[in-house]
Amino acid sequence: MTDALPDQGAQRQEAGPAASGFRTWSIILLGQFASMLGSNFTSFALAVHVYRTTDSATALGVILALGLLPAAIASPFAGSLVDRWGSKRTLLISSVGSMVVMLAMAPLLTGDGFQVWQVYVIVILTSALTSLQIPALGAVTPLLVPKKHLGRANGLRMVAIAVSQVLAPVSAGLLLTAIDLRGIIILDIVSYGLAIVTISLVRVPRLRRVPAAPGTRSNLLSEFAEGWRYVAARGGLLTLLFFLASINFSAGFMELLINPLVLSFASTEALGVVLSVGGVGMVVAGAAVSIWGGPKRKIRGVLLFALVLAVSIIVGSTRPNVALIAVSAFVFLGALVALATAHQVIWQTKVEPHLLGRVMALITMVGLIPQLFANLFAGLAVDHVFEPLVGRDSVSSPAIAALVGDGPGRGIALCMMLVGVLVAVSTAIAALSPRLRRLEDDLPDVIAKTEDTDDDAAVEPEAERVVEEAYPSNR
């Protein structure tokens, strides 16, 4: 009995800081969620406005590409800046910068002299600023949230992303009718203001900077290269990075092909149902992980959810049936959220905190580049290979018809099925890698060393968890 009392007291002492850190992180997430929601409202409204003005699908395609490309290009610099400035300052700069962009462009967008190039400028600038937000939010999480709650925190983050994406098309459509584009832009500016207020009110620990080796020159690209070398020197992390790249490549195919697949045999209303059900899958999965915390062995979770992804893609491509595809979309997007939550925890606990911003930016870049290539190749593959092979209006081969059914758009379905097989094969290969399977055992957890500063002051006790300031580079 006497031996148990000190332990209970220690547990009570840890509960307060842990709760405090999680509460601080939740306040930050609330402001970022408002920002995400406002940005998605504006993105949807601008896309509708551009299409109504130009009647050009090409213009919409350019907007989609410009939403990804600047973030991919800026990621190496953004990650280094996160580690230089600290997560709090970076989030502030991202939000203030986005607000300034919208304030400057709002008169042009809502005036009589509207031109499409103005939307291109907004998309480029906000995409570059988002490249700061993503690694900063990922890096601040382990500073405030204890390891045992990282799964919950990342699950809540995915809920915020999913809810903002699901609500945007429906809500922005109604808002366009009620308050027009001008009102939506004002809401977006207000949402950035909320993000600025919440991040300004909280106290976030700042990591001690690790000085560069004597005689070496330090710039943004060389600092980003240090993050790459850190990952490359650890076989398990490098294998995980390439595996995630293959998953994002496959997800890029799904993002582009789901619309023409459904529209080849059903109405736009049916497509809306499929996309809505898929969005609900994201919200449900994120909420479930935020409550559950995810599997204890995160690598097993990553591989299991990837296998679920593969099965959902294959099943959804077997027949031209709206209900079947909707269920597959629910499972696919839910598994994608669960997979993202699991692998985020691995990076947050295994990467040295002073490098985490750069590594998070590296993950973002490795996710966006395969997605860009997939968006390019998917359309070309369907138009020039799969549709001519299978038949545009009916399936010419009984064997292929047995796999994907008959009717229009089954070339798209065959392409999707092969992508599902690719995911399954990639998952099997990854599961056979000893480095990946033993990653969580071979690499120790790391601990942030923090310091009080005037701008990012007040290190809460839970932020002083995890081990050394720096590890030998050859570990």
Long-range contacts (C-beta under 8 A, 24 or more apart in sequence): 14-462, 17-460, 17-461, 17-462, 18-146, 18-149, 18-462, 20-460, 20-462, 21-144, 21-145, 21-146, 21-460, 21-462, 21-463, 22-144, 22-145, 22-146, 22-149, 22-153, 24-144, 24-202, 24-203, 24-204, 24-460, 25-140, 25-141, 25-144, 25-145, 25-153, 26-156, 27-198, 27-201, 27-202, 28-91, 28-137, 28-140, 28-144, 28-198, 28-199, 28-202, 28-204, 29-137, 29-156, 29-157, 29-160, 30-198, 31-95, 31-194, 31-195, 31-196, 31-197, 31-198, 31-199, 32-91, 32-133, 32-137, 32-160, 32-195, 32-198, 33-160, 33-163, 33-164, 34-191, 34-194, 34-195, 35-95, 35-98, 35-133, 35-191, 35-192, 35-194, 35-195, 36-160, 36-161, 36-164, 37-163, 37-164, 37-167, 37-168, 37-191, 38-187, 38-188, 38-189, 38-190, 38-191, 38-192, 39-98, 39-126, 39-130, 39-164, 39-188, 39-191, 40-164, 40-165, 40-167, 40-168, 40-172, 41-168, 41-171, 41-172, 41-175, 41-184, 41-187, 41-188, 42-102, 42-172, 42-184, 42-185, 42-188, 43-67, 43-168, 44-168, 44-169, 44-172, 44-173, 45-172, 45-175, 45-176, 45-181, 45-184, 45-185, 46-109, 46-119, 46-122, 46-123, 46-181, 48-172, 48-173, 48-176, 49-109, 49-114, 49-119, 49-181, 50-116, 50-119, 53-114, 53-116, 54-116, 59-116, 62-120, 63-119, 63-120, 63-123, 64-375, 65-372, 65-375, 66-120, 66-123, 66-124, 66-127, 67-123, 67-127, 68-127, 68-368, 68-371, 68-372, 68-375, 69-127, 69-372, 70-123, 70-124, 70-125, 70-127, 70-128, 70-131, 71-127, 71-128, 71-130, 71-131, 71-134, 71-364, 71-368, 72-364, 72-365, 72-368, 72-369, 72-372, 74-127, 74-128, 74-131, 74-132, 75-131, 75-135, 75-361, 75-362, 75-364, 75-365, 75-368, 76-220, 76-221, 76-224, 76-361, 76-362, 76-365, 77-220, 77-221, 77-224, 78-128, 78-131, 78-132, 78-134, 78-135, 78-357, 78-361, 79-135, 79-224, 79-227, 79-357, 79-358, 79-359, 79-360, 79-361, 79-362, 79-364, 80-220, 80-221, 80-223, 80-224, 80-227, 80-357, 80-358, 80-361, 81-132, 81-220, 81-357, 82-132, 82-135, 82-136, 82-139, 82-357, 82-358, 82-360, 82-361, 83-139, 83-207, 83-209, 83-223, 83-354, 83-355, 83-356, 83-357, 83-358, 84-209, 84-223, 86-204, 86-206, 86-207, 86-455, 86-456, 87-136, 87-137, 87-139, 87-140, 87-143, 87-204, 87-357, 88-140, 88-199, 88-202, 88-204, 88-206, 88-455, 88-456, 89-455, 89-456, 90-132, 90-133, 90-135, 90-136, 90-357, 91-132, 91-133, 91-136, 91-137, 91-140, 91-195, 91-199, 92-196, 92-199, 92-200, 93-129, 93-132, 94-129, 94-130, 94-132, 94-133, 94-136, 95-133, 95-192, 95-195, 95-196, 95-199, 96-192, 96-196, 97-125, 97-129, 97-132, 98-125, 98-126, 98-129, 98-130, 98-192, 99-189, 99-192, 99-193, 99-196, 101-125, 101-126, 101-129, 102-185, 102-188, 102-189, 102-192, 103-189, 106-182, 106-185, 106-186, 106-189, 109-181, 109-185, 110-180, 110-181, 110-182, 110-185, 131-361, 131-364, 134-360, 134-361, 134-364, 135-356, 135-357, 135-358, 135-360, 135-361, 135-364, 136-357, 138-344, 138-347, 138-348, 138-356, 138-360, 138-363, 139-353, 139-356, 139-357, 139-360, 140-204, 141-344, 141-348, 142-348, 142-349, 142-353, 142-356, 142-448, 142-466, 143-204, 143-205, 143-207, 143-353, 143-448, 143-450, 143-463, 144-204, 144-205, 144-460, 144-462, 144-463, 145-462, 146-462, 146-465, 147-349, 147-445, 147-465, 147-466, 148-293, 149-293, 150-344, 150-345, 150-348, 150-349, 151-289, 151-292, 151-293, 151-294, 151-298, 151-341, 151-342, 151-345, 152-289, 152-290, 152-291, 152-293, 153-290, 154-289, 154-294, 154-340, 154-341, 154-344, 154-345, 154-348, 155-286, 155-287, 155-288, 155-289, 155-290, 155-291, 155-292, 155-293, 155-294, 155-341, 156-286, 156-290, 157-286, 157-341, 158-282, 158-285, 158-286, 158-289, 158-290, 158-337, 158-340, 158-341, 159-283, 159-286, 159-287, 159-290, 160-286, 161-282, 161-286, 162-279, 162-282, 162-283, 162-285, 162-286, 162-333, 162-337, 163-283, 165-279, 165-282, 166-276, 166-279, 166-280, 166-282, 166-283, 169-275, 203-456, 203-457, 203-458, 203-460, 204-456, 205-448, 205-450, 205-451, 205-456, 205-458, 205-459, 205-460, 205-463, 205-464, 206-450, 206-451, 206-453, 206-455, 206-456, 207-353, 207-354, 207-448, 207-449, 207-450, 207-451, 208-354, 208-449, 208-450, 208-451, 208-469, 209-354, 210-354, 210-469, 210-470, 223-358, 224-358, 224-361, 224-362, 226-355, 226-358, 227-355, 227-358, 227-359, 227-361, 227-362, 228-358, 228-362, 229-473, 230-351, 230-352, 230-355, 230-359, 230-473, 231-351, 231-359, 231-362, 233-473, 233-474, 233-475, 234-350, 234-443, 234-475, 235-435, 236-435, 236-436, 236-438, 236-439, 236-442, 236-443, 237-347, 237-350, 237-351, 237-439, 237-443, 239-430, 239-433, 239-435, 239-436, 239-439, 240-299, 240-302, 240-343, 240-346, 240-436, 240-439, 241-362, 241-363, 241-366, 243-302, 243-306, 243-426, 243-427, 243-430, 243-436, 244-343, 244-363, 244-366, 244-367, 245-366, 245-367, 245-369, 245-370, 246-370, 246-422, 246-423, 246-426, 247-306, 247-309, 247-336, 247-339, 247-423, 247-426, 248-366, 248-367, 248-368, 248-370, 248-371, 248-374, 249-370, 249-371, 249-373, 249-374, 250-309, 250-313, 250-374, 250-419, 250-420, 250-422, 250-423, 250-426, 251-336, 251-371, 251-374, 252-370, 252-371, 252-372, 252-373, 252-374, 252-375, 252-378, 253-374, 253-377, 253-378, 253-415, 253-416, 253-419, 254-313, 254-332, 254-416, 254-419, 255-371, 255-374, 255-375, 256-374, 256-375, 256-378, 256-379, 257-378, 257-382, 257-412, 257-415, 257-416, 258-325, 258-329, 260-382, 260-409, 260-412, 261-317, 261-325, 261-409, 261-412, 261-413, 261-416, 262-322, 262-325, 263-409, 264-320, 264-407, 264-408, 264-409, 264-412, 265-320, 265-407, 265-408, 265-409, 266-320, 266-322, 270-322, 273-322, 273-326, 274-322, 274-325, 274-326, 274-329, 275-329, 277-326, 277-327, 277-329, 277-330, 278-326, 278-329, 278-330, 278-332, 278-333, 279-333, 280-330, 281-329, 281-330, 281-331, 281-332, 281-333, 281-334, 281-337, 282-333, 282-334, 282-336, 282-337, 284-330, 284-334, 285-333, 285-334, 285-335, 285-337, 285-338, 286-337, 286-341, 288-338, 289-337, 289-338, 289-341, 294-338, 294-341, 294-342, 294-345, 295-342, 297-440, 298-342, 298-343, 298-345, 298-346, 298-440, 299-342, 299-346, 299-436, 299-437, 299-439, 299-440, 301-338, 301-339, 301-342, 302-339, 302-342, 302-343, 302-346, 303-427, 303-430, 303-431, 305-335, 305-336, 305-338, 305-339, 305-342, 306-335, 306-339, 306-423, 306-426, 306-427, 306-430, 307-424, 307-427, 308-335, 309-335, 309-336, 309-339, 309-420, 309-423, 310-420, 310-421, 310-423, 310-424, 310-427, 311-420, 311-424, 312-420, 313-416, 313-417, 313-419, 313-420, 313-423, 314-417, 314-420, 314-421, 314-424, 316-416, 317-404, 317-413, 317-414, 317-416, 317-417, 317-420, 318-403, 318-404, 318-405, 318-413, 318-417, 319-404, 319-405, 320-405, 320-407, 320-409, 320-410, 320-413, 346-439, 346-440, 349-445, 349-446, 349-466, 350-439, 350-440, 350-443, 350-445, 350-446, 351-446, 352-446, 352-468, 352-470, 352-471, 353-446, 353-447, 353-448, 353-449, 353-466, 354-469, 354-470, 378-415, 381-415, 382-411, 382-412, 382-415, 385-415, 386-411, 386-412, 386-414, 386-415, 387-411, 387-412, 389-414, 390-414, 446-471
